Amino acid sequence: MIDRYKSQELAELLASFPAVALLGPRQVGKTTLANQSIIAKDTIYLDLEAPSDIAKLTNPELYLQQHRDKLVILDEVHRLPEIFQILRGLIDQNRRSGITAGSYLLLGSASIDLLRQSGESLAGRIAYLNLDPLNLIEVQQTHQDMLWSRGGFPDSFLAKSEKHSNQWRQNFIRTYLERDIPQFGPRIPSETLRRFWTMLSYEQSSIINASKLARNLGVDAKTITNYLDLLVDLLLVRRLIPWHKNIGKRLVKSPKVFVRDTGVAHTLLGIDNFETLLSHPTVGASWEAFVIENILSILPDSISPSFYRSSGGAEIDLVLSSGKATWAIEIKRSLTPKVEKGFYYGCDDVNATKRFIVYPGKETYPVKQETIVTSLYSLMKEIKAHN
């Protein structure tokens, strides 16, 4: 059993809010974590995709009132959007009876923005928490290569062989395309969406050219944007926004796009083991995506991630900004990383208070201009220690 990074935060939110929404893609471990919730209450678990559980909610208000002394876990809550209005009334009743926290845990496979459209009625009564695939702190540094190659979905990472891991990811992709995605958006041919998802994997860690993708897919640019929005909403793809302030320079304004789980991206690209990954043309971009997703999986809400690129050649792969500090992070695949001048120019532009080069090695050592070369694991530990 792998201890999840978000388990303590989930327990704290359940102790503070009447309802908590735990969000993440399918098979990321939400149900497992929910059933391990540290809360001094009995729990009831309802899967809103199971007919037997849906039948229990024929009269949802009556059923939930009968279990007001328990933590009710509602899985795939987006399947029953009308439940949110009912939960609001029940939460308000509970508050009048002195029950102020730990009543409902909602599990969903869509983004906070998408779920909020249904859950606006719970404003002030609900907290949101994202659960990402396994990260390096959870599996430890010795498993870095396997985590990068297989990705962080628990069943893929823990599979007994590379073959079984890849088979799991193939099934995951097929299920999303044929069953899950049609639930959330317009019906898109699964083969078309698979081609698009594969194109994004080839363009991993890049600023996406929608017109180019549209030509290759035989659709218009607006359709590409709609496809991308859908995959972002389902927590399968990430847009990383560019750093932007009025500093008198021409800056890139388009986001970078990442297929969030590198294992899924590798399967879409036909990469079925670590050795194949190392010789693949996308290896550098895949490493960058892996590093960024791991770092973002542990960031508190008080830190804003972005990237920096100017027309003059200044570039930083990842900028972490808070009210008190700005960290600049460059990502290199080499064990002897060399830093271009553009990184240092970018650090000056964003007024970086700390500068890091993340590489695949394990040692930490300084280089010029107060820049530290470090492992991903060590940097994640430092980020955690500062928050």
N, C-alpha and C positions, 0 to 999 in steps of 0.2 A: 504494500500500500504506500503510495507516494503522498506525503503531506503537501497539501495545496497552499500556495502563497497567500491566497485570499481567505483562507478559512477563519483566521482570527478577525479579520475585518468584517466578514459576514456575521460572525457571532456578535460583534459590537453593534452592528446595524440592527440586528434582530432585537437586541436589548434596548434599542433607542427609538425605533420606529414601529408603527402598527403593521406596516407592510414593507417588504423589501423585494425588489425585482432583481433576480440574478440572471444576467444575459450572456449569451455566448452561442457560437455555432453548435449544431447538433453534434453529439458524441464527444463534446469537449470535457465532460465530467460534471455537469451541473447537477444531475440527479444524485450522483454519488456524493458530491459535496453537501447537497441539501439534506440527505439522509444521515449525514454525519454532523449536522448542525449542533453546536454546543448551546443548548437552551434547556432550561429547567421546565420543560413541558412535554407532554405526549404529543406525537405528531400523527397526522393523517395525510397520506399521499394520494393525489388524484391525477391521473394521466388523461388530459383532455383529448387525446387521440383514441382512447380506449372506450368503446361503446358502453361497457359495464360501468365505467366511472362517470361518463356523461349522463347515464341514466340516473345516477344518484343526485344529479343537479337538475332534475326535472323541475323541482321547486328549490332553486339555489339558496334563496334567503332562508327558508325553513331549515334546510340541511346544514347550512353554515352556522345558523344560530344554535343548533343542537350541539355544535362542536366549538363553541366560543372559548372554551377553556383549553383548547389545543392549538398547536401550530399547524395550520392547514397549508400543505404544499400543493400548488396548482401548476402542473407541468404543461408546457406548450400553451401558455395562457392566451397567446394571440389567436388561438382557435375559437375562443369564446369572448369576443370583445365586449359583449353586453355585461359581462361579470363585473367590470370596473365600477359601474354606477351602483351596483348592488353592494360591492365591497365598501364603497364610500359610506353608505347608510349604516352598514354593520359596524364599521370602525367608529363612527360617531356615537352609535349606541354603546359600544364597548367603553369608549372614553367616559361617557356619563356614568358608567358602572365602575370606573377606576382601572380598566384594562387599557393601558396606553402603548404597549409595545408587544412585538412578537406574536402577532395573530396570523399573518399571511406571508408566505414565501412564494413568489411568483417566478416561474422559470420560463424563459423565452429564448427563441432562436433568432431574434431580430435585434436590430440596433436600438439604443435608447431613444433615438429620434423617432423611429417607426413605432415603438411601443408607446411613447408618450402621446401619440395621436389618439390612441385608444384610452390611455390612462390619465388624460388631463383632469378628469374628475377627482383623481387622488392627489392632486397637488397639495403639498404640505403634510401628506399622510404617508408618503412612500419615499424610500431611498433606492437608488439604482447602483448596481455593482456589476462590472463586466468580469467574466471569467474567460481568460485566454487559454490557448493550448499550453501544455507544460513548458516551463521556462528552465533556464540553466541552473538557477538557484534551487529549483525543486528537484532536479535530477542529478545535480552535482557536476563539477567540471570534467571528471573522468569520462562522462558520457556525451561530451560536447559534439564530437563528430557524428555519433549516432542520432542525436537530437536534431542536428542540422540536416542530415540525410533523410531521416524518416519523418521529421516534423514532430509536433508536440501533441497530436491527438493521442490520448493514452493507449488505445487499442493498437494504433500503428507503432508507437514507440516501444510498447511492451511485447510486441509480437515475437514469437519464438524464432523466427527466421526473416531474412530480407524478403523472401518470396511471400511469406504470409503478410508481412507489413505492406508490401506493394499491392497484394490482393485486397487487403482491407481498404486501402486508399482508392483503388479502382472502384470498389463497391460504394464507397462514400461518395465519390464524384457522380457515379451513375444514379444513386438514390437522390442526391440533390437535384440533378438535372431533370429526372423523370418524375419525381414525386414532390419534393419539397419546394423547389422554386416556383412551380405553377400555383402553389397556395398563396404566394405573396404578390404576384404581379401578373401582367398579361401573359397569355400563353405564347411562349417562344419555343420554336423547334429546338429540342434538346441538342441536336447536332450543331445547330448554329451557335448556341450558347457555349457549348463545349469548345468550339473553334475559337470563340472570343476569349474564353477563360485561358485557353492555351496560348493565344497571342499575348495576353497580359503576362503570362509566365515567361515568354520569350523576351518581353519588354520589362522584366522585373527591375525595380529600382530606377525606372526611367520616367522622364516627363513624357506623358502620353500625347501622341499626335492623333487626335480623333479623326481627322480627315484621312490620314494614311490607313488607320484601322478600318474606317468605313469603306474605303476602296477595296481593301483586301477581303472584307466580309460581304461586299456587295450590298451595303445599306448606306443610309445617309448619316451625317455626323450627329444629328439629334438622336437617332436610334442608338448610336454608340454610347452617348451620354446616358440614355435611359438604361441600357444594359449595365453600364458601370455603376450607376446609382443603385440598381437592384443588388449587385454583388457586394457593394459597400454596406447597404442596409442589412444584408444577411451575414455581415461580419466575416466575409470570405476575402474581401479585398479592402485595402486601406488607401485613402488619399492622405498624403503628407503635404501640408500647406507650406508655401515658401515664407521665409522670414521677410517681413516688410515693414520698414519705417521710412520716414522721410529723411534720408541721409544724403540727398542730392546725387544719387547714382541710379543708373538704370538697372533694375533688378528683375529677375525672372518672376513672373506672376502666376504661372501655371503649376499645379501640384505634381508631385511625384506619385506614382501608383505602385503598390506592392500587393502581390498575392500573399496573404498574411501567413499562411502555413507553408514553409518551404517543402515539406514532404509532399503536400498536395501539388505544389508547383512542379516538383521533380517528376511525379507520376504523369502529370499532363504533358511533360516534355519527353517522356520515355526513359527517364533516368531511374534505374531500379536498384542501384547500390552506390556505396560511397566512392568506389574506384571509378565508376562511370561518371559520377558527379565531378570528380577532380579533373577529368579530361574534357568536360563539356564547355562549350563557348560561354555559357551563362554562369560559370562558377563564381566569378567575382561579384556579379550582381546578386547571385543567390546568397553569398556570404554577407553582403551588405544588408539584404532584406532580413536575414536571420539575426544579425546583430541588432538592427533597429527594432524588430518585433520583440526581441527579448527585453531590450531596455524599456520599450513603451509598456510592456506588460507589468512593470513594477512602479511606474510613475504615479505619484499622487495627482489629484486634480489641480493642485496648485502650480504644477509645472506644465508649460506649454511646449510641445515639440514642433519643430519645423526644420527646414533645410535652407541653406543660403547659397545663392548663385547670382553673380552680377554679370553684366555684359562684358566687363573688363577682364573676366577670368577668375575672379575670386570665388571660392566655393568651399562650403562646409557640408558634410554629409548629414549631420544632425546637430541641431541647436536646441538646447534645453534652457528655457527662460522661466525665471520666477521673478518675484518682485525684488529679490535681493541679489541674484546672481545669474550669470549666463555662462553655460558650459558649451564649448565647441568640441565636437567629436568627429574625427576623421576615421574612416574604416578601410583597412588594407588587408589583402589576403596574404601578403608576403611575410615570412618570418624575419626578414630584414627590411622593415618598412621605410620607405623614403617619402618625405613630405614635400609636396610642391609649394612654391611660393604663394599660390592662390589660397592655400589654407591660412597662411599667416596674414595675408591681406584681408581675408574674410574675418579672421579673429579681431583684427583692428576695427573693421567696419561695425561689427556687432558688439564691440567692447567686451570681449570674452574675459570672464574672470578666471576660468580654468580651461585648459586645452588638453585633449586626450587623443591618442592614436590607438585604436583598437586593432589588435592583430591576433592570429590564431595561436600564438605562443602562450606561455604561462608566466613568464617573468615580467616584472615591472621595472622600468628604468627611465630616467629623464633624457631628453634630447634638447635641442636649442630652443630658445625663446620660451622658457617655462612650460614646455610641452612634455607630457608624460606618455610613454608607450606602455600599454597595459593590456591584459587579457580581458575578454568580455566578462568573465566571472568576477574578476577583481573590480571592474568598473561598476557592475551591478551591485556588488557589496558596498561600494563607496556611495552610490546613489541611495541605497537603502539606509545607510548610516546617517546621511544628511537629511533624511526626511522622517 
